[in-house]
Amino acid sequence: MASTSDLGELEVELTRLLRRARSAQQRTAAEVHPDLDSAGYVVLVAVRDLAATGGGARGGDISDLLGLHKSTTSRNLTTLEELGLVERILDPADARARQVRLTTAGSAALDRTLAGRRERLRARLEGWEAKDVTDLARLLRLLNETAP
């Protein structure tokens, strides 16, 4: 293989990482529920994150967070509801509107799956120096903060 610039090498490694992340995300989604796809998994995590302060999450807020069209979010939420992972509740700020939140089963499945994912990451980095893990986290945070 011909030598590449540092930027070229970074691009190659990021591409490899993202390809593996997509595959891992699909496996993680299936761990939550066998019929859950990776797009639904992303929406499920967004529901958890947005509803973390209590109550639920509005569909429009989920769409905004993920950069999805509202119809795409709505389809994903319907699927998540059919799978028993989320439920619709009244929006306390608008009686005509609905919010979504994780069901008890959805929360338990997501917690279990995320714990497993974290354990796999810990095992994968077991031989790394603590400073290298810290540096990687810092550099990824910097990359994420500068992303559009």
PyMOL commands that set and color helices and strands:
alter all, ss='L'
color gray80, all
select helices_A, chain A and resi 6-32+38-50+59-66+70-82+104-124+130-146
alter helices_A, ss='H'
color red, helices_A
select strands_A, chain A and resi 86-91+94-102
alter strands_A, ss='S'
color yellow, strands_A
deselect
rebuild
show_as cartoon
